[in-house]
Amino acid sequence: MSQTATAAPDRGARSEIETSTIRAISWRLIPFLILAYFFSYLDRVNLGFAALTMNSELKFSPVVFSFGAGIFFIGYFIFEVPSNLALERFGASKWIARIMVSWGILSALMAAVYDEHSFYALRFFLGVAEAGFFPGIILYLTYWYPAEYRARFLAAFALAVPISTVIGAPISGLLLGLDGAMGLKGWQWLFVIEGIPSVLLGIVTWFYLTDRPEKADWLSAEQKAWLKAKLDAEVAAKQAAQHFTLGQALSSPKVLALSAIYFGFVASLYGMQFWLPQIVKAFGLTNAQTGFVTAIPYAFGTVAMILWARRSDAARERVFHVGAPLLLTALALAVSSYITDPTMTMVVLTVAAIGVFCTFAVFWTLPTAWLSGTAAAGAIALINSIGNLAGFGGPYLIGWVKETTGSTSTGLLVLSLLPLAAGLLVFLGSHETKTEFAGAGQAK
């Protein structure tokens, strides 16, 4: 009787500590990381808007543009794993600051592009500079969030992707209107103005980010103790199930399968991201109007992503929450290739965007469920680097099909096969649900 009486307050105290700890972490880290990723993603994909005037002025064909858009991901692929291992060694604050300053400088230097060779070179080195940022943040968030919170806060961080288009697309469209100011073209102003904030934010990152919970002077001793016990229990459960070395993780069939799934996802994401402005502009809109209309699918995708991630965490289910949105994306992309009406095209592409971002919200819970430490750092980077090769393949595929057939729609039909294959692979694979939610109660 006395044991029951004392246990209840203890559970309440632990619940209060848990709530206050997660709230403190979230207010401290998530808004800042969203802002950092916003500029990262904006500097990566603003090329789609620059192309509205840059391609004609520099006489770039669809294939030249697609190759330049995609070669970013070759540099990204080569340096992704070493960069993430460097983050694990040197700490997030220093390494992410280095990434942001270098990519901001190179993004602004895109204004100096004058022919296809300078275009290819700067896009390649921009990929080298940015390598490790996204998987580094995914790894970094596993230092702070237990499994049952992970999908929703990964989704919160990933909000930067659709928001970068919801906000960035109209801004990019308007910046093209600076054409001729101080002797620069509108697309040159776009690169310069959108590159500078990344440099400034990178400098702030060095001083603002806390590498590990034990160094967080903004958490109380009690909060640190609760978080350490929670995360240590998860790591112990993963290692009890199977302890992976870095080499074992990088050669694991599960990691390779996840890389293939992510490849299908990324192909659809960047295929839309780089070509949607040109699809919308073909409706007969101005550059500014194109920016606002392009933002519509991403606005809906933003809301759907948050709701879907919360649903996945609440249900403690991952496979359906990753696979179903991929299949929805594939269906929407395929249907869009048969539609010519502008309104219906935007409706269907909005459905495709919803599928894309719902996938994004939950996918990264799959590898982090059973990997930890250096193995997780290497595997997350490998999955991201292989997957991001589709950032080369997806846009290039659409560009090649467009130049061959004269139709972007046919390219979307071919592209739809990749998320279709990825979605089927999710359902054919397996997921370590019990390992992921160890210590959080029985998985549903």
Disulfide bonds with the S-S distance in Angstrom:
none
